[in-house]
Amino acid sequence: MSQAPKSALSNLNVVLPMVYAAAIVVSAAFGNGKVTGVVAAAGGILLGAFYAFRGRNRDSGV
């Protein structure tokens, strides 16, 4: 009874940066520079916080 391998698209380490990059591209295409800057800054902070707290929880065995 072996488990099927996880696909790359089901892995948050792959999906979240792809969504972040897509959000920046879409905001750059349809918004102005200020909107793109806000999307990039907010997304970068949220993505960094996700990886920081996920790593902390993973080390504690949660």
C-alpha positions in Angstrom: 0.0 0.0 0.0 2.1 2.8 -1.2 1.0 6.4 -1.6 0.8 8.0 -5.0 3.5 10.8 -5.5 2.3 14.3 -5.0 2.1 16.4 -8.1 4.0 19.7 -8.3 0.7 21.6 -8.6 -0.6 20.2 -5.3 2.5 21.4 -3.5 2.1 24.8 -1.9 5.9 25.5 -2.4 5.2 25.6 -6.1 1.6 27.0 -6.3 2.0 30.0 -4.0 5.0 31.6 -5.9 3.2 31.0 -9.2 0.0 32.7 -8.0 2.1 35.6 -6.6 3.9 36.1 -9.9 0.6 35.9 -11.8 -0.9 38.5 -9.6 2.0 40.9 -10.2 1.7 40.3 -14.0 -2.0 40.8 -14.0 -1.8 44.0 -11.9 1.0 45.3 -14.1 -1.1 44.6 -17.3 -4.3 46.1 -16.1 -3.4 48.5 -13.3 -1.0 51.4 -12.8 2.4 51.3 -11.1 1.0 52.1 -7.7 -1.3 49.1 -7.8 1.4 46.8 -8.9 3.7 48.0 -6.1 1.0 47.4 -3.5 0.3 43.9 -4.9 4.0 43.1 -5.0 4.7 44.4 -1.5 1.7 42.9 0.2 2.1 39.5 -1.7 5.8 39.4 -0.8 5.1 40.0 2.9 2.3 37.4 3.0 4.4 34.8 1.1 7.4 35.4 3.3 5.3 35.1 6.5 3.7 31.9 5.2 7.2 30.3 4.7 8.5 31.7 7.9 5.7 30.4 10.1 5.3 27.2 8.1 9.0 26.3 8.8 8.6 27.2 12.4 5.6 24.9 12.8 7.3 22.1 10.8 10.3 22.1 13.2 8.1 21.7 16.2 6.4 18.7 14.7 3.0 20.3 14.1 
